[in-house]
Amino acid sequence: MRLGERVAALTADGLVLDDGRAIAADLVPWVTGAAAHPWLARGLPELPPLPCDDRGFVQIDDDLQVMGCPGLFAAGDCAVLRSWPQIPKAGVFAVREGPVLWANLQAAAAGGRLENYQPQRDFLTLLNLGDGRALGLRNGFALSGAWVMALKDRIDRRFMARFQVLDSEGGTDTDYGRQMPVMDESAMVCGGCAAKVGQDPLAGALQRLGARPDPDLVLGLERPDDVAALRRGGELLVTSIDAFPAFLDDPWLVGQVAAHNALSDLLAKGVAPRLALALVSVPEDADPEELLFQVLSGIRGVLDAAGVSLAGGHSTVGPRLEVGLSITGFCPDDGRLMTKAGLQPGDRLVLTRPLGTGVLLHADMAGRAAGPWIAQVIAGMTQGNGRAAAIARDQGVLAATDVTGFGLAGHAAELSRASGLPLHLNLGALPALPGALTLLRQGERSTFHEQNRRGLRGIELARPPASPEEAALLELAFDPQTAGGLLLGVPAGQVDALIRALRQAGIGDATPIGYAGADRSARSPLHLEWEF
Ligand SMILES: Cc1cc2nc3c(=O)[nH]c(=O)nc-3n(C[C@H](O)[C@H](O)[C@H](O)COP(=O)(O)OP(=O)(O)OC[C@H]3O[C@@H](n4cnc5c(N)ncnc54)[C@H](O)[C@@H]3O)c2cc1C
C-alpha cells in the first residue's frame, strides 16, 4: 500500500508518480472528496466574500444561517457547521438539513423563530467491494460479506424506487405504482378547458331557452361561433368570454394561460383584441390580495404584450381558484371575419399545434407524467395564437376555430355543422405532444374525455383501429385541449404556402390533417380515416 504519494500522470498501462516511478495498473479509480466552489470565499460582483473555513466551505450556525449574514442560508456539502465542523460531506446530513432549511426559510420570510439543526451521531456506511460483497461500518464496527451486499442492494433499490416514476417505455413503473397511495380519481378532476359542460346539455339548455332574434347580431346564439359579433355602422364589435378552474399550482402561470386562452377566441376570427375584463374566484383559505396579484400579473403580462387593456372585472370567493376573461375587439365589417361557417368544399384543414394537453395534465396530477412532457405542454399553452392567426388572415383563410375543451373532433364537428359540409380527418397525421400517445395507450384519460366521445356519436370511422398505436391516435382526437392551437380551413391551392409561412414564423408543428368534403347531404359531420 502506498499512501501520501502524488500522481503526476496516467498512462495506458497505469500511472506515473511525481518522482517518475511508473506503477502498472489494469484499472485506476479516481476518488476525490468534496471541494468548495472558489467563489464562496472570493465573492462575486453582487455578493461579498462569505465567511469560509480553511477548505473554502461556508461557515454556518446551527440554524443554517451563514455566520454574520442574517437571512442568508447555506446547507449540504457547500457548508460547514460551526458547532459540528467534523461531520463528513455526506448525503445523509445534506438530506436531513433540508427540512430545517425549508422551515427556516419560511420563518425568516415571515419573521418567525428559526429552529436549530442537530446532526445524527453516526450513520451506516455500506461500500460495494465489487466482488459480490460489501463492507458495512457503523458505530466503529465493520462487517463484510455477501449478506452485507444483499442488505446494501435492498436499501439502494428501495431508495431509488421512490423516484422511479416511469419505466423505460415511458409508462408508470409498477413498483412506483405500488408505493404510491392510490389516487382517488374523483379528486382528480381536470381544470383548464377540460372542465366544462358537455355539448349535449349545452345544446339542450339553449334549445329550451328559445331564440330572440337581433338583426344586428352577425354571430350569436343563432349562428354560434367562438365569439359574438354585433354590427355597428361599418364596424363589428366582437366579444367573447372564457373561464376555467386552475389546473396548475402556479397562479401566475394560470393567469398567463387564461389570458392566452381567452384572446384565442378573437384571434381565431382574425380580430385584434382590444379590451379585457377579468373574473377571478379566489379560494376561501387563500391570501386574497397575494393570489389576485399573482393571477392578474400573469394576465397583464400577456395582455400588455398584445396591446390589450385590462379595464376591470369582478372577484368572488369560491371553493377553488377560477380565472376567466371577457375580451372585446373591433374590426371592419368587410366580410373577412374567419368564421366556423367559412369552409368551402375541398378546403384543406390545418392544425397549428400538437394535441394532448388534457391527458398530459391529468397524468401530471397523479405524478405519472415526465417533467419534460409537462414543460412542453406549458410552453405550448403560453405560446398564444396571435402569430398563427395573423398569418392565416394574410393568406386569405376564411374558416377557423380554436381547439379547446371539446377536443379536435368536437371543434371540427362544429366547423362542419356551421359550414354544412362533412369533414374528413386523417387520424394518422395528427400531431401529438411528447408523451400524449404513450399515456393514451396506457388508458390515461382526462376527466372530460368520455364526454367528448359521447358528444360525437354520429361520427364515421373508416375502420376500427388495427393496433394500440392507432387506438391511441383515435383517442387523441377526443382529448380536451387547454389553450390549444387553431384549426384552419384553407383552399387546397394555398395549403403549401400557408404551412410554409407558419413554419417560417416558428410554428413548426403546423400540419395538414384533413379536408372538407362536398356532399352537403352527408349523414355524419365527421369522417375519421387513417390515411388519405
Ligand atoms: C459518487 C458519489 C457517491 C456518493 N454516495 C453517497 C452515499 O452513498 N451516501 C451519502 O450519504 N452520500 C453520498 N455522496 C455524497 C452526497 O451525494 C452529497 O453529500 C450530497 O449530494 C450533498 O447534497 P447538496 O444538496 O449539498 O449538494 P449537491 O447534491 O451536489 O447539489 C448541489 C446542486 O447545485 C448545483 N449547482 C452547483 N453550482 C451551481 C451554480 N453556480 N448555480 C446553480 N446551481 C449550481 C449542482 O448542479 C447540484 O445540482 C456521494 C457523492 C458522490 C459524488
The ligand as a Gaussian input file, in Angstrom:
#p B3LYP/6-31G(d) Opt

LIG

0 1
 C      -20.198000       9.369000      -6.416000
 C      -20.788000       9.837000      -5.110000
 C      -21.398000       8.920000      -4.283000
 C      -21.956000       9.334000      -3.084000
 N      -22.574000       8.397000      -2.298000
 C      -23.141000       8.783000      -1.143000
 C      -23.799000       7.839000      -0.324000
 O      -23.902000       6.659000      -0.648000
 N      -24.371000       8.262000       0.822000
 C      -24.309000       9.569000       1.208000
 O      -24.867000       9.922000       2.263000
 N      -23.687000      10.492000       0.447000
 C      -23.094000      10.137000      -0.715000
 N      -22.469000      11.075000      -1.502000
 C      -22.418000      12.464000      -1.051000
 C      -23.725000      13.162000      -1.400000
 O      -24.018000      12.988000      -2.752000
 C      -23.596000      14.659000      -1.096000
 O      -23.181000      14.811000       0.248000
 C      -24.928000      15.356000      -1.282000
 O      -25.364000      15.188000      -2.609000
 C      -24.787000      16.840000      -0.979000
 O      -26.010000      17.468000      -1.250000
 P      -26.055000      19.013000      -1.636000
 O      -27.503000      19.319000      -1.890000
 O      -25.352000      19.817000      -0.618000
 O      -25.196000      19.177000      -2.970000
 P      -25.430000      18.537000      -4.402000
 O      -26.218000      17.260000      -4.295000
 O      -24.069000      18.466000      -5.001000
 O      -26.316000      19.606000      -5.128000
 C      -25.794000      20.874000      -5.488000
 C      -26.570000      21.335000      -6.726000
 O      -26.193000      22.671000      -7.038000
 C      -25.969000      22.790000      -8.432000
 N      -25.034000      23.893000      -8.634000
 C      -23.726000      23.959000      -8.408000
 N      -23.265000      25.162000      -8.719000
 C      -24.292000      25.898000      -9.136000
 C      -24.427000      27.247000      -9.581000
 N      -23.401000      28.087000      -9.638000
 N      -25.657000      27.652000      -9.919000
 C      -26.709000      26.832000      -9.845000
 N      -26.629000      25.554000      -9.441000
 C      -25.433000      25.107000      -9.082000
 C      -25.397000      21.443000      -8.829000
 O      -25.602000      21.205000     -10.196000
 C      -26.214000      20.488000      -7.952000
 O      -27.430000      20.130000      -8.584000
 C      -21.891000      10.685000      -2.705000
 C      -21.278000      11.599000      -3.552000
 C      -20.729000      11.182000      -4.739000
 C      -20.086000      12.197000      -5.655000

